[in-house]
Amino acid sequence: MLMKSGNWLRLVLPTFEVPQSLRTLVRARETGFVVLSALIGGLAGVVVALMSLGVMLMHRVLFGIAPGEHLSALSGLKPRFALLVPTVGGLAFGLALVLLLRWRPSREIDPIEANALHGGRMSLRGSIIVALQTVWSSGVGASVGLEAGYTQMSSGLASWIGRAFRLRRRDLRVLVGCGAAGAIAGAFGAPLAGAFYAFELVIASYSVASLAPVGIAAVVGYTVSSIFYEPSLGLGTPYTSLVRGYDLAIAAVLGLVAAAVGILLMRGVAACEAMMSWMRVRPELRPALGGLAVGTMAILTPQVMSSGHGAIHLSAVMASPLSTLALLFVLKSLASIVSLGSGFRGGLFFASLMLGALGGKLFAETTMAVWPAAALDPHVYMIIGMGAVSASVIGGPLTMTFIALETTGDFWLTAAVLVAIIMSAQVTRETFGYSFATWRFHLRGETIRSAADIGWIRELTVRRMMRTDVRTVPAHTTVARFRLVCPLGSTTHVIAVDEDKRYAGIVLVAEAHATDLDDTIPVRDILHFQEVWLLPSMSVKETATLFDKAEAEALAVVDSPESRDVIGLLTEAYALRRYSEELEQRRRELVGE
């Protein structure tokens, strides 16, 4: 008998719980939680090393490159490799996606969405799938970054282990951030950037209580990954940069340009997806078509392929003509758009770094061609452009600032980078309003703009707040009879139902006992809110809005608009009190109380 779908993976990755003594140690003492965070950071470093090794082995086998070389650093690539590998690899990827959807139809949740909506709960099986998809995509030459896979896998492990310790919601969210911090720190050799990636993008807040676990995870992730290889962007200046006053003003202009580049890049991916749908290309064939397009561009320059680690090294040391830099900038942008838009799995993190570096160098060279007296340093503006474009796309201003600082060790240069990043991030925020991750959420119909915890709002539903011991009366009951059944002081609201036991409206007890009211009339004549009710799935935010719109103090809860069977009653006062209590709890968590 065949094992049910996914059961084999449950055998490999069983759910488990650690002994209660260990759970108590981690839940009750901050030191225990910090030790657990260090473990997560170490696992993240191993994840980064293994995934990077996997991609390098695929490049070696599929493209025939020598050990120690980067695919995107090659000066040329045989056309048969450039065309066949990404095309056939894309076809295999697309067919695998179809099979995967039959086995696992649910969409995988990334760390940002998990922390925003699910209290840090992620699927480890789903994270493994995403990591393997990312390795395959980059391994066959698609122009995608591995960083999305690094953080997905590391945060998925963190969530899995955190649930084994039965961590509280706030602690589980922080632990998911620790996984991402260790992954980014290990990938870029930048512990500060890794920590602030977690604070800005995955946890969406900073507190003294979260500093130690996130910081330790980032440092350990960097240390472990550096055992296997030396993580470095390969960018920097061969000397201490001279940053003058007008360089800060020019950096601000570059920030404006970078924001435009970042927005176009993000919109380009969505436009590519829309074009594929408009052309009615079957989903399983889209990656093959994207791979063919990337392969065609790779014939001109292999630097468009994969994440671009090798290419960014080359762009830093090669004195390329302006036309060559411009061509590489355009082709890498198109390759990234087509790769992600056609369905390959990965991110834009490293692509945005590379495009920013290329764009910064182009900006400096072009400015000097028009204004030779400016004497701009191309190396300096590569770093500035790198930070500005990536801040627009990724959405972590301090993360990108620290990447620049840890890459160069130059504080004055970092000041110019910060100016460009502020301009880029602000313009992107004002004119576009999304980072690449939240833009993808928006296209799927989600409303989240960050990893800030709003899942509790959706979880605090009418079903959780309503009273089920409600009093009901038939709508044909006379006022006199109602006064006997429901005397003053017994309750304030009574629900009336019709002959079929369906919701008819609400009787205000005080109004029914008014002295000037004819006691022979039925209560159906004094009903309120006949067409207004609550549903059990409504969130507290939706509920508060409906109370305000109806100007009601209490509303009935029905099972559905069709049947209108009464299942409860909820008062506005209680809903607002529960909302305030939850807000206060989140505030306390935010400040680490």
C-alpha positions in Angstrom: 0.0 0.0 0.0 1.4 3.4 -1.0 2.3 5.8 1.8 0.1 8.9 1.8 1.5 12.1 0.3 4.1 13.7 2.6 4.1 10.8 5.1 7.6 9.8 4.1 8.9 13.3 4.9 7.2 13.2 8.3 9.3 10.1 9.0 12.4 12.0 8.2 11.3 15.2 10.0 9.1 14.1 12.9 7.6 16.6 15.3 9.2 16.4 18.7 9.3 18.1 22.1 12.4 18.6 24.2 12.2 17.5 27.9 10.3 19.8 30.2 13.4 20.7 32.2 15.0 22.1 29.1 11.8 23.9 28.1 11.6 25.5 31.5 15.2 26.6 31.3 14.7 28.3 27.9 11.2 29.7 28.7 12.0 31.0 32.2 15.6 32.4 31.8 16.8 34.8 29.2 20.3 33.2 29.3 18.7 29.9 28.2 17.0 31.6 25.3 20.3 33.2 24.2 22.0 29.8 24.2 19.3 28.5 22.0 19.7 31.5 19.7 23.4 30.8 19.4 22.5 27.2 18.3 20.2 28.6 15.7 22.9 30.9 14.4 25.3 28.0 14.1 22.7 26.0 12.1 22.2 29.0 9.9 25.9 29.2 9.2 25.9 25.5 8.2 22.8 26.1 6.0 24.6 28.9 4.1 27.7 26.8 3.6 25.8 23.7 2.4 23.6 25.6 0.0 26.5 27.6 -1.5 28.4 24.3 -1.9 25.5 22.7 -3.6 25.3 25.6 -6.2 29.0 25.5 -6.8 28.9 21.7 -7.4 26.0 22.2 -9.8 27.9 24.9 -11.7 30.9 22.6 -11.9 29.0 19.6 -13.2 26.5 21.4 -15.5 28.7 24.2 -16.9 32.1 22.5 -16.7 33.7 25.3 -14.8 37.0 24.8 -12.9 37.1 24.5 -9.1 37.3 27.9 -7.4 35.7 29.8 -10.3 32.4 31.6 -10.3 29.9 31.1 -13.1 29.2 34.8 -13.3 33.0 35.6 -13.3 33.7 33.8 -16.6 34.7 35.8 -19.5 32.8 33.6 -21.9 30.6 30.5 -22.0 30.0 28.0 -24.7 26.6 28.7 -26.3 25.4 25.1 -25.9 26.0 25.4 -22.1 24.5 28.9 -21.9 21.3 27.8 -23.8 20.7 24.2 -22.8 21.4 24.2 -19.1 19.0 27.0 -18.0 16.4 25.9 -20.5 16.4 22.2 -19.6 16.9 23.1 -16.0 13.9 25.4 -16.2 11.7 22.7 -17.8 12.6 20.3 -15.0 11.9 22.9 -12.5 8.4 23.6 -14.0 7.5 20.0 -14.2 8.6 19.5 -10.6 6.4 22.4 -9.6 3.3 20.7 -11.1 4.0 17.5 -9.2 4.7 19.5 -6.0 1.4 21.3 -6.3 -0.5 18.0 -6.4 1.4 16.7 -3.4 1.5 20.0 -1.4 -1.1 22.5 -2.8 -0.6 25.0 0.1 1.7 28.0 -0.5 4.9 28.1 1.6 5.2 30.9 4.2 8.4 33.0 4.3 9.8 34.4 7.6 8.3 37.9 7.1 4.8 36.5 6.5 5.2 34.0 9.3 6.1 36.7 11.9 3.4 39.0 10.6 0.5 36.6 10.5 1.3 33.3 12.1 3.3 34.1 15.3 6.5 32.8 13.8 5.1 29.4 12.9 6.7 28.0 9.7 6.7 24.6 8.0 10.1 22.9 8.0 9.1 20.7 5.2 8.1 23.7 3.2 11.3 25.5 4.0 13.4 22.6 2.8 11.4 22.6 -0.5 12.0 26.3 -0.9 15.7 25.9 -0.2 16.1 23.1 -2.7 14.1 25.1 -5.3 16.5 28.1 -4.8 19.6 25.9 -5.1 18.3 24.4 -8.3 17.3 27.7 -9.8 20.7 29.3 -9.1 22.5 26.1 -10.0 21.1 25.9 -13.5 22.0 29.6 -14.1 18.8 31.5 -13.4 19.6 35.1 -12.3 18.3 34.7 -8.7 20.0 35.1 -5.3 20.4 32.4 -2.7 19.6 34.7 0.2 15.9 34.0 0.1 16.7 30.3 0.4 19.3 30.9 3.2 16.8 32.8 5.3 13.9 30.5 4.5 15.7 27.4 5.6 17.4 28.9 8.6 14.2 30.5 9.9 12.3 27.3 9.2 14.7 25.4 11.4 14.4 28.0 14.1 10.6 27.8 14.0 10.7 24.0 14.2 13.1 24.0 17.1 11.2 26.8 18.8 7.9 24.9 18.7 9.7 21.9 20.2 10.5 24.2 23.2 6.9 25.5 23.2 8.1 29.0 23.0 5.8 31.9 23.6 4.6 33.8 20.5 7.0 36.7 21.0 10.0 34.4 21.7 9.2 32.3 18.6 9.1 35.4 16.4 12.5 36.5 17.8 13.9 33.0 17.2 12.8 33.1 13.6 14.6 36.4 13.3 17.7 34.8 14.8 17.7 32.3 12.0 17.5 35.0 9.4 20.2 37.0 11.2 22.6 34.1 11.2 21.9 33.4 7.5 22.5 36.9 6.3 25.6 37.4 8.5 27.1 34.1 7.2 26.2 34.9 3.6 27.8 38.4 3.5 30.4 38.2 6.3 28.5 41.0 8.0 27.2 40.3 11.6 25.8 43.8 12.1 24.0 43.7 8.8 22.6 40.2 9.7 21.3 41.4 13.1 19.7 44.5 11.6 18.2 42.5 8.8 16.4 40.5 11.5 15.3 43.6 13.4 14.1 45.6 10.3 12.7 42.9 8.1 11.9 39.8 10.0 11.0 41.0 13.5 10.0 44.5 12.5 11.0 46.0 15.9 14.0 46.4 18.1 14.1 45.9 21.8 16.8 45.4 24.5 15.4 42.0 25.2 15.9 40.8 21.6 19.4 42.4 21.2 21.3 39.6 22.8 19.7 36.6 21.1 19.7 38.2 17.6 23.2 39.6 18.0 24.6 36.3 19.2 22.9 34.4 16.4 24.4 36.8 13.8 28.0 36.5 15.2 27.8 32.7 15.5 26.3 32.4 12.0 29.2 34.4 10.6 31.8 32.4 12.5 30.4 29.0 11.5 30.1 29.9 7.8 33.6 31.4 7.7 34.9 27.9 8.7 33.8 26.6 5.3 34.5 29.6 3.2 35.4 33.3 3.5 32.2 35.2 2.9 32.9 38.6 1.2 31.3 40.8 -1.4 34.7 41.6 -2.8 33.8 45.3 -2.9 35.8 48.0 -1.3 38.2 50.8 -1.8 41.9 50.2 -1.9 42.4 53.2 0.3 40.6 55.4 2.8 38.0 57.3 0.8 38.0 61.0 0.6 34.3 62.0 1.0 33.8 65.8 0.5 30.8 67.9 1.2 29.5 67.9 -2.3 29.8 64.1 -2.4 27.0 64.0 0.1 24.8 66.1 -2.1 25.7 63.9 -5.2 25.0 60.8 -3.1 21.5 62.2 -2.4 21.0 62.5 -6.2 22.2 59.0 -6.7 19.7 57.9 -4.0 16.9 59.3 -6.1 18.1 57.5 -9.2 18.5 54.3 -7.2 14.9 54.5 -6.0 13.7 54.7 -9.6 15.8 51.6 -10.5 14.6 49.6 -7.5 10.9 50.4 -8.3 11.3 49.6 -12.0 13.0 46.3 -11.0 10.1 45.3 -8.7 7.4 46.3 -11.1 9.3 44.5 -13.9 8.9 41.2 -12.1 5.2 41.7 -11.8 4.9 42.8 -15.4 6.8 39.7 -16.5 4.4 37.5 -14.6 1.5 39.3 -16.1 2.9 39.0 -19.6 3.4 35.2 -19.2 -0.3 35.0 -18.2 -1.4 37.2 -21.1 0.6 35.0 -23.5 -1.1 32.0 -21.9 2.2 30.1 -21.4 1.5 27.0 -19.3 2.9 27.4 -15.8 5.2 24.4 -16.1 6.8 25.8 -19.3 7.4 29.3 -18.0 10.7 28.5 -16.2 12.0 26.9 -19.4 11.1 30.0 -21.4 12.8 32.2 -18.7 15.9 30.0 -18.8 16.1 30.3 -22.6 16.0 34.1 -22.3 18.6 34.1 -19.6 20.8 31.7 -21.6 20.5 33.9 -24.7 21.8 36.9 -22.7 24.5 34.7 -21.1 26.0 34.2 -24.6 26.8 37.9 -24.6 28.0 37.9 -21.0 27.9 35.0 -18.4 27.9 37.7 -15.7 24.1 37.8 -15.9 23.8 34.2 -14.6 23.2 32.9 -11.1 23.3 35.3 -8.2 26.3 37.3 -9.5 28.9 36.9 -6.8 31.7 36.5 -9.3 30.4 39.4 -11.5 30.4 41.8 -8.6 34.1 41.0 -8.0 34.8 41.6 -11.6 32.9 44.9 -11.7 35.0 46.1 -8.8 38.4 45.4 -10.4 37.8 45.7 -14.2 38.2 49.1 -15.9 35.4 48.3 -18.3 34.3 50.8 -20.9 31.1 52.7 -20.1 29.2 50.9 -22.9 30.1 47.5 -21.4 29.0 48.5 -18.0 25.7 49.8 -19.3 25.1 46.6 -21.3 25.8 44.4 -18.2 23.5 46.6 -16.1 20.6 46.3 -18.6 21.1 42.6 -19.2 21.4 41.7 -15.5 18.3 43.7 -14.8 16.4 41.8 -17.5 17.8 38.5 -16.5 16.7 39.0 -12.9 13.2 40.1 -14.0 12.7 37.2 -16.4 14.1 34.6 -14.0 11.7 35.6 -11.1 8.8 36.5 -13.4 9.0 33.1 -15.1 8.7 31.2 -11.8 12.3 30.4 -10.7 12.7 30.5 -7.0 15.1 33.0 -5.3 15.4 36.6 -4.4 16.6 40.0 -5.5 19.0 40.7 -2.6 22.3 40.0 -4.3 21.0 41.1 -7.7 20.1 44.5 -6.2 23.6 44.8 -4.7 25.2 44.0 -8.0 23.0 46.3 -10.0 23.6 49.0 -7.4 27.3 48.6 -7.7 27.2 48.7 -11.5 24.7 51.6 -11.4 26.9 53.6 -9.0 29.9 53.1 -11.2 27.9 54.1 -14.3 26.6 57.2 -12.4 30.1 58.3 -11.5 31.6 57.7 -14.9 28.7 59.5 -16.6 28.9 62.4 -14.2 32.6 62.8 -14.8 32.1 62.7 -18.6 29.7 65.7 -18.2 31.5 67.4 -15.3 35.2 66.4 -15.2 35.9 68.8 -12.4 33.8 66.7 -10.0 36.5 64.0 -9.9 34.2 61.4 -8.6 35.7 58.1 -7.4 34.0 55.2 -9.1 34.9 52.8 -6.3 33.2 55.1 -3.8 30.0 55.4 -5.9 29.9 51.7 -6.5 29.4 51.3 -2.7 27.0 54.1 -2.5 24.9 52.8 -5.4 25.0 49.3 -4.0 23.5 50.4 -0.7 20.9 52.7 -2.3 19.4 50.3 -4.8 19.3 47.4 -2.4 17.6 49.6 0.3 14.9 50.4 -2.3 14.4 46.7 -3.2 15.0 45.0 0.1 13.7 47.7 2.4 16.2 47.6 5.2 18.0 51.0 5.4 20.2 50.2 8.4 20.9 46.7 7.1 22.3 48.1 3.9 24.2 50.8 5.7 26.0 48.2 7.9 26.7 46.0 4.8 28.6 49.0 3.4 30.4 49.6 6.6 31.4 46.0 7.2 32.4 45.6 3.6 34.7 48.7 3.5 35.5 49.5 7.1 35.3 53.2 6.0 33.2 55.3 8.3 33.3 58.5 6.1 32.2 56.5 3.1 29.4 55.0 5.1 28.1 58.5 5.9 27.7 59.1 2.1 26.0 55.7 1.8 23.6 56.5 4.5 22.6 59.8 2.8 21.9 57.9 -0.5 20.0 55.1 1.4 17.8 57.6 3.2 16.8 59.3 0.0 16.2 56.0 -1.8 14.2 54.4 1.0 12.1 57.5 1.5 11.3 58.0 -2.1 10.4 54.3 -2.5 8.2 54.5 0.5 6.4 57.6 -0.6 5.9 56.7 -4.3 5.7 52.9 -4.2 5.1 51.9 -0.6 6.6 48.3 -0.8 9.8 46.4 -0.6 10.1 43.4 -3.0 8.8 41.0 -0.3 5.8 43.0 0.6 5.1 43.8 -3.0 4.8 40.1 -3.6 2.4 39.9 -0.7 0.4 42.8 -2.2 0.1 41.0 -5.6 -1.3 37.9 -3.8 -3.9 40.1 -2.0 -2.3 40.3 1.4 -2.3 43.7 3.2 0.9 43.4 5.3 3.6 46.0 4.8 6.2 44.5 7.2 6.7 41.6 9.7 5.0 43.6 12.4 2.8 41.2 14.3 -0.8 41.7 13.1 -1.7 38.0 13.1 -3.2 38.4 16.6 -5.7 40.8 15.2 -6.9 38.2 12.7 -6.8 35.5 15.5 -8.9 37.6 17.9 -12.2 36.8 16.1 -15.8 37.2 17.1 -16.0 33.5 17.8 -13.4 34.0 20.6 -15.1 37.0 22.1 -18.8 36.4 21.8 -21.2 35.2 24.5 -23.0 32.0 23.6 -25.5 32.1 26.5 -27.8 34.6 24.7 -31.5 35.1 25.4 -33.9 34.9 22.5 -37.6 35.6 22.1 -40.0 35.0 19.2 -40.5 38.2 17.2 -44.3 37.9 17.6 -44.0 38.1 21.4 -46.1 41.0 22.8 -44.4 43.8 24.7 -46.4 42.9 27.8 -45.2 39.3 27.6 -41.6 40.4 27.0 -41.7 42.6 30.1 -42.6 39.5 32.2 -40.0 37.3 30.6 -37.2 40.0 30.6 -37.6 42.4 33.5 -35.5 45.5 33.8 -32.0 44.7 35.1 -32.0 41.1 33.9 -30.1 42.0 30.7 -29.8 44.9 28.3 -30.2 43.2 24.9 -32.4 40.3 23.8 -32.3 38.7 20.3 -35.6 38.2 18.5 -36.0 35.3 16.0 -38.7 34.7 13.4 -40.9 31.6 13.0 -38.0 29.7 11.4 -35.7 30.5 14.3 -33.7 32.9 12.1 -32.3 36.2 13.4 -34.9 39.0 13.2 -33.3 41.8 15.2 -32.4 43.0 18.7 -34.8 44.2 21.4 -33.4 46.9 23.7 -34.8 45.9 27.1 -35.0 49.5 28.4 -36.9 50.6 25.4 -39.4 47.7 25.8 -40.1 48.8 29.3 -40.8 52.5 28.4 -44.1 53.7 29.9 -45.4 55.3 26.8 -45.1 52.0 24.8 -48.3 50.1 23.9 -47.9 46.7 25.6 -50.1 44.9 23.1 -47.8 45.4 20.1 -45.3 42.6 19.1 -41.6 43.2 19.7 -41.0 43.0 16.0 -42.3 46.5 15.8 -39.4 47.8 18.0 -36.6 45.7 16.7 -33.2 47.3 15.9 -30.3 46.2 13.6 -32.5 43.7 11.6 -30.0 43.7 8.7 -26.8 44.1 10.7 -25.0 41.1 12.4 -21.6 39.7 13.0 -20.0 36.6 11.6 -17.9 34.3 13.8 -14.8 34.7 11.5 -14.7 38.5 11.7 -11.6 39.9 13.3 -11.7 42.4 16.1 -10.8 45.2 13.7 -13.6 44.4 11.4 -15.9 44.1 14.3 -15.0 47.5 15.7 -15.6 49.1 12.3 -19.1 47.5 12.0 -20.0 48.6 15.5 -19.1 52.1 14.7 -20.9 52.1 11.3 -24.1 50.6 12.9 -23.8 52.9 16.0 -24.7 49.8 18.0 -23.7 48.8 21.6 -24.3 45.1 20.9 -24.8 42.9 17.9 -26.0 39.4 17.3 -23.6 36.7 15.9 -25.1 34.5 13.2 -23.5 31.4 11.6 -23.8 32.7 8.0 -25.8 35.4 6.1 -27.8 32.7 4.4 -29.1 30.7 7.4 -28.9 33.5 10.0 -29.0 31.0 12.9 -28.1 32.9 16.1 -25.0 31.5 17.8 -24.0 34.4 20.1 -23.9 38.1 21.1 -21.1 40.5 21.4 -21.0 44.0 22.9 -18.9 46.8 21.6 -17.5 47.5 25.1 -16.2 43.9 25.5 -14.7 43.9 22.0 -12.8 47.2 22.6 -11.6 46.0 26.0 -10.2 42.8 24.5 -8.6 44.8 21.7 -7.0 47.2 24.2 -5.7 44.3 26.3 -4.0 42.7 23.3 -2.5 46.0 22.2 -1.1 46.5 25.7 0.4 43.0 25.6 2.0 43.7 22.2 3.4 47.0 23.6 4.9 45.2 26.6 6.5 42.6 24.2 7.9 45.4 22.0 9.7 47.1 24.9 10.8 43.8 26.4 8.8 44.0 29.6 
